[in-house]
Amino acid sequence: MGIYCRTSVAHNAEVELSTIDQQKMAGVKFANDNNLRYFVYEDAGKSGYKISDDDLDPFNNRPAFMDLITDIKEGKIKKVWVWEHSRLSRNNYALAFIFNIFEKHNITLYENQKEFILNDPQIKFTRQILCAVSEYERHLIVNRMTRGRNKRINEGGRVFHALFCYKRDGKNERGYTKWTPVESEIDIYKFCLNNYMNGLGIRKICAEIMRHYKMEIKALKKFMVLIGDMLRGYYYTGYQLTIEGYDIYKKFRKNELDNIQCLLDRRYWVKSINYPLELISIENWVKLTEQLQEHSVKIRTDRRLLRARSEIGTGIIECGYCGSKYYYKTQIKKSHSTGQNLIYYFYYHFGFYNGEICNQKPKTLDTQKVNEIFKNFYFFYSLVFDNEKKLMRNNHEQIKHKITELKKQIITLKNELSQTVKNMVKLQSVLNETDDVEIIKAIAKNINLIENEKANVQDELQKANQGLDILNRNLIKSEDDLNLYNVQSRIKNWFFNMNVEDQRSELIRVINRCLIFNDYLIIDAGQTIFLFDVKADYCFDVKLIDGMNKNEIYKTKVAELNINNTLENHKNCLIFKVNLQDKKNQSVVSKFISKKFGITYELDGFDNFVSFIDLADFWAKPTQAKMSENTNTAFIATKPKKIPITNKK
C-alpha cells in the first residue's frame, strides 16, 4: 500500500486539514491494523491545484506523487491511502487523470477509513461532486488569504523576507517579527542615494563604496542589482504603497505606464508599521524611480536594436593589472552630424585593482583592430612557431617505447608462468610417489604457495595484455593524427571554414595567456611570446595564405631575423623575432618590457620573442608607464610546462 501525504505549505498551517505528520500517522496506523506492507510518499509545500503544462505529465511539480505513480505502473503498489481526496488534487482535470491511472491499474483507494470502488457509478458521481467541492474550497481559501493579506498591506503591515537597512529583532506582543534599523547599512543607502542623485552611475557607486568603506565585493554584478533595487525601494520613504498604489507601480515597471506622477497623491500611501524610517521623500522617490526606469528602458531598447554577434577575442584578453577579462560589447550612439544612431563594437574592460577602479587604459578595445591582431598572431604562430607536430611525434615515440617495454614484461611473465607450471608438475609427481605423511604435508604446502604465485602471475599477465591492447590502439590513433596533421590546411581551415566560435576555441587552445598593458598586447603561446601595439592599424592580407606553398621560404625569412632587422613592412605590420635562448637578447627584451609596462617579466623557459611593433621607434621615443608603482607585481610570466598540446586548455 502507498500512503500519500501532502500539504500546500512546508510548515503547519491552519488552512490545512492536517499536517504531514498527522496524515502519515493515520496512514501507518491503518496499514498496521490491516496487516499491510506500506511505503510513505510525502509532498510538503506542494499545491494540490497547480499542475504543469505537460499534458502527459501534469504532476512533475510533486516529486513524491510522481514516485507513487511510477511504482503503481511498475506493479509495486496495489492500494493507495490518503487522508481525504483533496490530498490527491484540488483540480478537476488532474483528478480525472489520476483516477484514470488508478482504474487502469486496478488500484484500491482508501480515504482515511473508507474504501472507494472506483468503477462503481454511484462512487464516480459522488467523486465528481467531491472534486467540484474541493476545487471550490480551494478558491475560498485563496480568497480568504488574499483578503487578509490585502487588509494588512493597506494598514501598513507589509513585510519582506529580508530588507537592506533593517534586521529581524525578535517578536512583538502580537507575535509579529520586529524590525530594527541597521545604522551601517543606512549609511551605505544614503551614500548610494546621494551619489546617484548627483549623477554618478551605479558602476561608479560600486567603486566608491569599495574605496570609501574598504569593502571587497566578489559578486560585483549581484551587488549592482542590490543597489538598483535599493534605490527603487518605496519602503525607504517610511510609507507603504497600498494595493491600488502597488498595482500602479507594477504597471509602470512593466512599461504599461509612462510615469508614476499619480503616486504623488497621498491616498496611495499608508504609514509603514515595520519600516518607519524616512530615508527619502515620496517626491524624490518618484523622481528617482522614473529616472532609473528611463535608463533601464534605454538599455533594453538598445539591446533589441543590436544584432546578435560574438567576437573571437571574447573572454581571452585579460587585464595585466587587475586580472579582469575583456568582453565583447556593443553600444548605440547618436551621430552629432547626421543625427542617426551608430553602432559601436568593442571589447570592454571593467575591473578593480587594490580596492579602486582599475586605471588600465584603454578600458575598451576596437574589435576590428583586435581581430586583425589575432589573425596575424594565428597565421605566424601556426606557420613558424607551432610545435604541435613535434609534440605529437614525441608522444608517438613514447607510446612505441612503452609498447616495447610492455612486450618485454609480458615475455618475462610468460616465462615465470611456464616455470611455475613445471614446478607444480614436479611436486605433483613427487606427491604421487611417496607415502610419507611429513613429506606429503610439506609438498602440499609448497603446491599451495606455487598456486598462489601462479594466480598472481596470471593476473599481472592479463593486466599487461590489456595495457598492450590500449597502447596499440593509441599508437594507431597517434599515427593517424600525424598523417592528418597539416599546418597549411589548418591555417586555411581557420580563416575560411571555421565560424567565429570555432576560431575562438582554437585560439583558447593555443594561447596560454593574453594580457594587455596600456597600449600593448602580450600573447603567451607556450614557448613563444608575441607583442602587439593595439593602437596600430593591422591588416591581415589573406594573399599571404596563398604563399604557404613556399612554406620553407616564409620560415627562413623569419628565422634569419634578429633584434636589429625588420622582416617586412606589410601594411604597418612590423615584425621582429628575437631568440631568447641568447642571454643578451633576454636582457634587451626584459629592459624593453620593463620600460614599456613598468613590470618585471620572467623570460626563462621561452625560446622566442616576436614583436609586431617598431622597436627602433620606441628606443628613440621612450614613454613612461602610466600605472602605479605597485603594478610591477601585477604579472609574472611562469615557465611553460612541457606537456602535449592536446592537454592544454
C-alpha positions in Angstrom: 0.0 0.0 0.0 1.2 3.5 -0.8 0.4 6.2 1.8 0.3 9.6 0.2 0.6 12.8 2.3 0.5 16.3 1.0 0.3 19.9 2.4 0.3 23.1 0.3 2.8 24.7 2.7 6.1 23.3 4.1 5.1 24.0 7.7 2.0 23.5 9.8 -0.8 25.8 8.7 -4.3 26.5 10.0 -5.8 26.2 6.5 -4.6 22.6 6.1 -6.9 19.7 7.1 -3.9 18.0 8.6 -0.2 18.3 8.9 2.1 15.8 7.1 2.9 14.0 10.4 -0.8 13.6 11.3 -1.6 12.2 7.8 1.4 9.8 8.0 0.5 8.6 11.5 -3.1 7.9 10.4 -2.0 6.1 7.2 0.6 3.9 9.0 -2.0 3.0 11.7 -4.5 2.0 9.0 -1.8 -0.2 7.3 -0.8 -1.9 10.5 -4.4 -2.5 11.5 -5.0 -4.3 8.2 -1.6 -6.1 8.1 -0.4 -4.3 5.0 3.2 -3.5 4.0 3.4 0.2 3.1 5.5 2.9 1.6 5.1 6.6 2.5 5.2 9.3 -0.1 5.4 12.9 1.2 4.9 16.2 -0.7 5.3 19.1 1.8 4.7 22.6 0.4 3.1 21.4 -2.9 -0.1 22.8 -4.3 -2.9 20.5 -5.0 -4.4 22.8 -7.6 -1.5 23.8 -9.7 -0.4 21.4 -12.4 2.3 21.7 -15.1 1.8 22.5 -18.8 2.8 19.0 -19.8 -0.5 17.2 -20.6 1.3 13.8 -20.4 2.8 14.5 -17.0 0.9 17.2 -15.1 2.4 16.3 -11.7 6.2 16.9 -12.2 6.0 19.6 -9.6 5.1 17.0 -7.0 8.1 14.5 -6.9 6.7 12.2 -4.2 3.4 11.8 -6.2 5.5 11.1 -9.3 7.2 8.3 -7.4 3.9 6.9 -6.4 2.6 6.9 -10.0 5.8 5.2 -11.2 5.5 2.5 -8.5 1.9 1.9 -9.5 2.8 1.5 -13.1 5.6 -0.9 -12.2 3.2 -3.0 -10.1 4.8 -2.3 -6.7 1.7 -0.6 -5.3 -1.8 -2.1 -5.4 -3.6 0.1 -2.8 -3.4 3.8 -2.1 -4.3 5.5 1.2 -5.0 9.3 1.6 -6.4 11.4 4.4 -9.1 12.7 2.1 -9.4 13.0 -1.7 -8.2 16.7 -1.9 -4.7 15.4 -0.9 -4.6 13.8 -4.3 -5.6 17.1 -6.1 -7.9 20.0 -5.9 -8.0 20.3 -9.7 -10.9 18.6 -11.6 -8.7 17.8 -14.7 -5.9 16.5 -12.5 -8.2 14.2 -10.5 -9.7 12.8 -13.7 -6.2 12.0 -14.9 -5.3 10.4 -11.5 -8.4 8.2 -11.3 -7.9 7.1 -14.9 -4.5 5.7 -13.9 -5.9 4.1 -10.7 -8.7 2.4 -12.7 -6.2 1.2 -15.4 -4.0 -0.5 -12.8 -6.9 -1.8 -10.6 -5.8 0.4 -7.6 -7.9 0.2 -4.4 -8.3 3.7 -2.9 -8.8 4.4 0.8 -9.8 7.8 2.1 -9.0 7.6 5.8 -11.0 4.5 6.9 -13.3 4.3 3.8 -12.7 2.2 0.7 -13.7 3.6 -2.7 -14.7 1.3 -5.5 -13.5 3.4 -8.4 -15.6 1.8 -11.2 -18.9 2.0 -9.2 -21.2 4.5 -11.0 -22.5 5.9 -7.7 -19.0 6.3 -6.4 -18.0 8.1 -9.6 -20.9 10.5 -9.3 -20.1 11.2 -5.6 -16.4 11.6 -6.5 -17.2 14.3 -9.2 -19.3 16.2 -6.7 -16.5 16.0 -4.1 -13.9 17.2 -6.7 -16.0 20.2 -7.5 -16.5 21.0 -3.8 -12.7 20.6 -3.2 -11.9 23.0 -6.0 -14.4 25.5 -4.8 -13.0 25.2 -1.3 -9.5 25.9 -2.6 -10.7 29.1 -4.2 -12.4 30.1 -0.9 -9.1 29.5 0.9 -7.1 31.6 -1.6 -9.7 34.4 -1.5 -9.7 34.4 2.3 -5.9 34.6 2.4 -5.8 37.3 -0.2 -8.3 39.4 1.6 -6.3 39.1 4.8 -3.0 40.0 3.1 -4.5 43.0 1.3 -6.1 44.2 4.5 -2.7 44.0 6.3 -0.9 45.8 3.4 -3.5 48.6 3.4 -2.9 49.0 7.1 0.9 49.4 6.5 1.9 45.9 7.7 3.7 44.7 4.5 6.8 42.7 5.4 9.7 41.3 3.4 11.8 38.2 3.9 14.9 40.4 4.2 15.4 44.2 3.7 18.6 46.2 3.5 18.9 48.8 6.3 16.8 46.6 8.7 17.3 43.4 10.6 15.0 41.0 12.4 14.8 41.6 16.2 12.5 39.0 17.8 8.7 39.2 18.0 6.3 41.9 19.2 3.4 41.5 21.6 1.1 40.4 18.7 3.6 37.7 17.6 4.8 39.6 14.5 8.5 40.0 13.6 10.1 43.2 14.8 12.5 45.0 12.5 15.4 47.1 13.9 17.3 49.7 11.7 21.0 48.9 11.0 23.0 52.2 11.1 25.9 50.9 9.0 23.5 49.8 6.2 21.6 53.1 6.4 24.9 54.9 5.8 25.5 52.9 2.7 22.0 53.5 1.4 22.3 57.3 1.9 25.8 57.1 0.3 24.3 55.4 -2.8 21.3 57.7 -2.9 23.4 60.9 -2.7 25.8 59.8 -5.3 23.1 58.7 -7.7 21.2 62.0 -7.3 24.5 63.8 -8.0 24.7 62.0 -11.4 27.0 59.1 -10.5 26.3 55.7 -12.3 25.7 52.5 -10.4 29.0 51.0 -11.5 30.9 54.1 -10.2 28.9 53.9 -7.0 30.1 50.3 -6.5 33.7 51.5 -6.9 33.1 54.4 -4.5 31.6 52.1 -1.9 34.6 49.8 -2.2 37.0 52.7 -1.8 35.1 54.6 0.9 34.0 51.6 3.1 37.1 49.5 2.3 34.9 46.7 1.1 35.8 43.7 -1.1 32.9 42.9 -3.3 33.3 39.5 -5.1 29.9 39.2 -6.6 30.0 42.6 -8.3 27.0 42.1 -10.6 24.8 40.9 -7.7 25.8 44.0 -5.6 25.0 46.3 -8.6 21.5 44.7 -8.8 21.1 45.2 -5.0 21.9 48.9 -5.4 19.3 49.3 -8.1 16.7 47.5 -6.0 17.6 49.7 -3.0 17.1 52.9 -5.0 13.8 51.7 -6.3 12.6 50.7 -2.8 9.4 52.7 -2.0 9.6 51.3 1.6 12.5 53.6 2.4 10.1 56.5 2.3 8.7 55.4 5.7 5.4 54.7 4.0 4.0 51.7 2.2 2.1 51.6 -1.1 -1.5 50.4 -0.8 -2.7 47.6 -3.0 -4.1 50.2 -5.5 -0.8 52.1 -5.5 1.3 49.0 -5.8 -0.8 47.9 -8.9 0.1 51.3 -10.5 3.8 50.8 -9.7 3.8 47.3 -11.2 2.2 48.6 -14.4 4.9 51.3 -14.6 7.7 48.6 -14.1 6.1 46.6 -17.0 6.2 49.8 -19.1 2.4 49.9 -19.3 2.6 53.5 -17.9 4.9 56.4 -18.9 5.2 57.8 -15.5 4.1 57.5 -11.8 3.2 61.1 -11.1 -0.2 59.9 -9.9 1.6 58.3 -6.9 2.4 61.7 -5.5 -1.2 61.5 -4.3 -1.0 60.5 -0.6 -4.1 58.4 -0.8 -1.9 55.7 -2.4 0.3 55.6 0.7 0.0 54.5 4.3 2.5 54.8 7.2 4.7 51.7 7.5 4.4 49.8 10.7 7.6 47.7 10.2 9.9 50.2 8.3 9.0 53.6 9.7 12.3 55.5 8.9 12.0 58.2 6.2 15.3 57.9 4.3 13.9 59.5 1.1 10.9 61.6 0.5 8.0 60.4 -1.7 8.6 63.2 -4.2 12.3 62.3 -4.6 11.5 58.6 -4.8 9.1 59.2 -7.7 11.6 61.3 -9.5 14.4 58.8 -8.9 12.3 55.7 -9.9 11.3 57.4 -13.2 15.0 58.1 -13.8 16.0 54.5 -13.2 13.2 53.2 -15.4 14.1 55.5 -18.2 17.7 54.3 -18.1 16.7 50.6 -18.0 14.3 51.0 -20.9 17.0 52.7 -22.9 19.4 49.8 -22.3 16.7 47.2 -23.3 15.8 49.2 -26.4 19.5 49.4 -27.4 19.9 45.7 -26.9 16.9 45.0 -29.1 18.3 47.1 -31.9 21.7 45.4 -31.8 22.1 42.2 -33.8 23.3 39.0 -32.1 27.1 38.8 -32.6 30.1 37.2 -31.0 33.8 38.0 -31.4 36.9 35.8 -31.4 38.6 37.7 -28.6 35.7 37.5 -26.1 37.0 36.4 -22.7 40.5 35.7 -24.0 42.1 39.1 -23.3 42.9 39.8 -19.7 44.0 43.0 -17.9 47.6 42.6 -16.8 47.0 44.7 -13.7 43.6 43.7 -12.2 43.1 40.4 -14.0 39.6 41.2 -15.3 38.6 39.9 -18.7 37.8 42.0 -21.7 34.4 41.0 -23.1 32.6 41.9 -26.4 30.1 44.8 -26.1 28.0 47.0 -28.4 26.7 50.5 -27.9 24.5 52.8 -29.8 25.3 56.5 -30.0 23.7 59.2 -32.0 25.8 61.0 -34.5 26.1 64.7 -33.9 26.4 65.4 -37.7 23.7 63.1 -39.2 21.5 62.5 -36.1 21.4 58.8 -36.9 22.1 56.0 -34.4 25.5 54.5 -34.9 26.5 51.1 -33.5 30.0 50.7 -32.0 31.6 47.4 -31.4 34.4 47.0 -28.8 35.9 44.8 -26.1 35.1 46.2 -22.7 37.1 46.1 -19.5 35.8 47.0 -16.1 37.7 45.9 -13.0 39.1 46.8 -9.7 42.7 46.9 -8.6 43.8 47.4 -5.0 40.2 48.4 -3.9 39.8 51.0 -6.6 38.7 51.1 -10.2 41.5 49.7 -12.4 43.1 52.6 -14.2 44.3 50.4 -17.0 43.9 52.3 -20.3 42.4 51.6 -22.7 39.4 50.2 -21.0 37.9 49.5 -24.4 39.5 48.0 -27.5 38.2 48.3 -31.0 37.0 44.9 -32.1 38.2 45.3 -35.7 41.8 46.1 -34.7 42.0 43.3 -32.1 40.5 40.8 -34.5 43.2 41.7 -37.1 45.8 41.2 -34.3 44.5 37.7 -33.6 44.5 36.9 -37.4 48.2 37.9 -37.6 49.1 36.0 -34.5 47.4 32.8 -35.6 48.9 32.9 -39.0 52.5 33.4 -37.9 52.3 31.2 -34.8 50.9 28.3 -36.8 53.3 28.8 -39.7 56.5 29.3 -37.8 56.3 28.5 -34.2 53.7 25.7 -34.0 55.5 22.7 -32.4 52.4 20.6 -32.2 53.7 18.1 -34.8 56.9 17.8 -32.8 54.9 17.1 -29.6 52.7 14.6 -31.4 55.8 12.8 -32.8 57.4 12.8 -29.3 54.1 11.3 -27.9 54.1 8.7 -30.7 57.7 7.7 -29.9 56.8 7.5 -26.2 53.9 5.1 -26.9 56.2 2.9 -29.1 58.7 2.8 -26.2 56.0 1.9 -23.7 54.8 -0.9 -26.1 58.4 -2.3 -26.3 58.8 -2.3 -22.5 55.4 -3.9 -22.0 56.2 -6.6 -24.5 59.4 -7.4 -22.6 57.4 -7.6 -19.4 54.8 -9.9 -21.0 57.6 -12.3 -22.2 59.1 -12.3 -18.6 55.7 -13.1 -17.1 55.1 -15.9 -19.6 58.4 -17.4 -18.7 57.6 -17.1 -15.0 54.2 -18.7 -15.6 55.8 -21.6 -17.6 58.3 -22.2 -14.8 55.6 -22.2 -12.2 53.6 -24.8 -14.1 56.8 -27.0 -14.4 57.4 -26.7 -10.7 53.8 -27.8 -9.9 54.1 -30.8 -12.2 57.3 -31.9 -10.5 55.8 -31.5 -7.0 52.7 -33.4 -8.1 54.8 -36.2 -9.4 56.7 -36.5 -6.1 53.4 -36.3 -4.2 52.1 -39.3 -6.2 55.2 -41.5 -5.5 55.5 -41.0 -1.7 53.5 -42.3 1.3 55.5 -40.3 3.9 53.0 -38.1 5.8 55.5 -35.3 6.6 56.7 -35.2 3.0 53.1 -35.0 1.8 52.4 -32.1 4.2 55.5 -30.2 3.0 54.7 -30.8 -0.7 51.1 -29.8 -0.3 52.2 -26.5 1.4 54.6 -25.8 -1.4 51.9 -26.6 -4.0 49.6 -24.1 -2.3 52.3 -21.4 -2.4 53.0 -22.1 -6.1 49.3 -21.9 -6.9 49.0 -18.5 -5.3 52.1 -17.4 -7.2 50.6 -18.7 -10.4 47.4 -16.8 -9.8 49.3 -13.6 -9.2 51.4 -14.0 -12.4 48.3 -14.7 -14.4 46.6 -11.5 -13.1 49.7 -9.5 -13.9 49.9 -11.1 -17.4 46.2 -10.3 -18.0 46.6 -6.7 -17.0 49.8 -6.4 -19.2 47.9 -7.8 -22.2 45.0 -5.3 -21.6 47.5 -2.4 -21.3 49.2 -3.6 -24.5 45.9 -3.5 -26.4 45.2 0.0 -25.2 48.7 1.2 -26.2 48.3 -0.4 -29.6 45.1 1.5 -30.2 46.7 4.7 -29.0 49.6 4.1 -31.4 47.3 3.7 -34.4 45.4 6.9 -33.4 48.7 8.7 -32.9 49.9 7.6 -36.4 46.5 8.7 -37.9 46.9 12.1 -36.2 50.4 12.5 -37.5 49.3 11.7 -41.0 46.3 14.0 -40.9 48.0 17.0 -39.2 49.0 19.7 -41.7 49.8 23.3 -40.8 48.8 24.7 -44.1 45.3 23.1 -44.2 44.9 24.0 -40.5 45.5 27.7 -41.2 43.2 27.7 -44.3 40.5 25.9 -42.3 40.7 28.6 -39.5 40.4 31.5 -41.9 37.9 30.2 -44.4 35.9 27.4 -42.9 35.5 28.0 -39.1 32.8 30.2 -37.7 33.6 32.8 -35.0 33.0 30.4 -32.1 35.3 27.7 -33.5 38.0 30.3 -34.2 37.8 31.5 -30.6 38.0 27.9 -29.3 41.1 27.3 -31.4 42.7 30.5 -30.0 42.0 29.3 -26.5 43.7 26.0 -27.3 47.0 27.7 -28.5 47.1 30.7 -26.1 48.3 30.3 -22.5 47.6 33.9 -21.5 46.7 37.1 -23.4 47.4 40.2 -21.4 47.1 43.9 -22.1 49.3 46.5 -20.5 48.5 50.1 -21.5 48.5 50.1 -25.4 50.3 46.7 -25.8 49.0 43.2 -26.0 51.2 40.3 -24.8 50.3 36.8 -26.0 52.0 33.9 -24.3 51.8 31.0 -26.7 53.8 28.4 -24.8 57.5 28.8 -25.6 56.9 32.0 -27.7 55.9 35.5 -26.6 54.1 37.8 -29.1 53.8 41.6 -28.6 51.3 43.8 -30.4 50.6 47.6 -30.4 46.8 47.8 -30.1 46.9 51.4 -31.5 48.4 50.2 -34.8 46.2 49.6 -37.8 47.0 46.0 -38.6 45.5 44.4 -41.7 46.0 40.8 -42.5 46.3 40.1 -46.2 44.7 36.7 -47.0 47.0 36.6 -50.0 49.7 35.5 -47.6 47.9 32.2 -47.2 48.3 31.5 -50.9 52.0 31.8 -50.5 52.1 29.0 -47.9 53.0 26.5 -50.7 56.5 28.1 -50.3 56.3 27.4 -46.6 60.1 27.0 -46.1 60.7 30.4 -47.6 58.4 32.0 -45.0 60.1 30.1 -42.2 63.6 31.0 -43.4 62.7 34.7 -43.6 61.5 34.8 -40.0 64.3 32.5 -38.7 67.0 34.8 -40.1 65.7 37.8 -38.2 67.4 39.4 -35.2 66.6 42.3 -33.0 68.0 44.9 -35.4 66.4 43.6 -38.6 62.9 44.1 -40.0 61.2 41.2 -41.8 58.8 43.4 -43.9 56.7 46.5 -43.6 53.4 45.0 -44.7 50.6 47.5 -44.1 52.0 49.0 -40.9 52.8 45.5 -39.5 56.4 45.5 -38.4 57.7 42.1 -37.3 60.8 41.3 -35.2 61.9 37.9 -33.9 64.4 37.5 -31.0 66.0 34.3 -30.0 65.6 34.3 -26.2 68.0 31.4 -25.7 70.7 34.1 -26.0 71.1 35.8 -22.6 72.0 39.1 -24.2 68.7 39.1 -26.1 66.9 38.2 -22.9 68.4 41.3 -21.3 67.4 43.6 -24.1 63.8 42.3 -24.2 63.4 42.4 -20.4 64.6 46.0 -20.5 62.2 46.8 -23.2 59.2 45.3 -21.4 60.2 46.9 -18.1 60.3 50.4 -19.7 57.1 49.9 -21.7 54.9 48.4 -19.0 56.6 49.1 -15.7 56.6 45.4 -14.9 59.2 42.6 -14.4 58.6 39.8 -17.0 60.4 36.5 -16.4 61.6 35.2 -19.7 63.4 31.9 -18.7 61.8 28.9 -20.4 60.7 30.9 -23.5 62.6 30.3 -26.8 61.4 33.2 -28.9 60.1 36.8 -28.6 58.1 38.1 -31.6 57.2 41.8 -31.8 54.7 43.3 -34.2 55.7 46.9 -33.3 58.6 49.2 -34.3 61.2 48.7 -31.6 63.5 51.3 -33.1 60.8 53.9 -32.8 60.4 53.0 -29.2 64.1 53.3 -28.4 64.1 56.8 -30.0 61.0 58.0 -28.1 60.6 56.0 -24.9 57.3 56.6 -23.0 56.7 56.5 -19.2 54.4 53.8 -17.9 51.2 55.4 -16.6 50.4 52.7 -14.0 51.1 53.0 -10.3 54.3 51.8 -8.7 52.7 48.7 -7.3 52.0 47.3 -10.8 55.4 45.7 -11.0 53.9 42.7 -9.3 50.8 42.6 -11.4 52.0 39.9 -13.8 54.9 37.5 -13.6 55.2 35.0 -16.5 55.8 31.5 -15.5 57.9 28.9 -17.3 55.6 26.9 -19.6 55.2 23.2 -18.8 56.4 20.6 -21.3 53.1 19.0 -21.9 51.4 17.7 -25.1 49.4 20.3 -26.9 46.2 18.2 -26.6 46.3 18.6 -22.8 46.3 22.4 -22.9 43.0 24.2 -22.2 
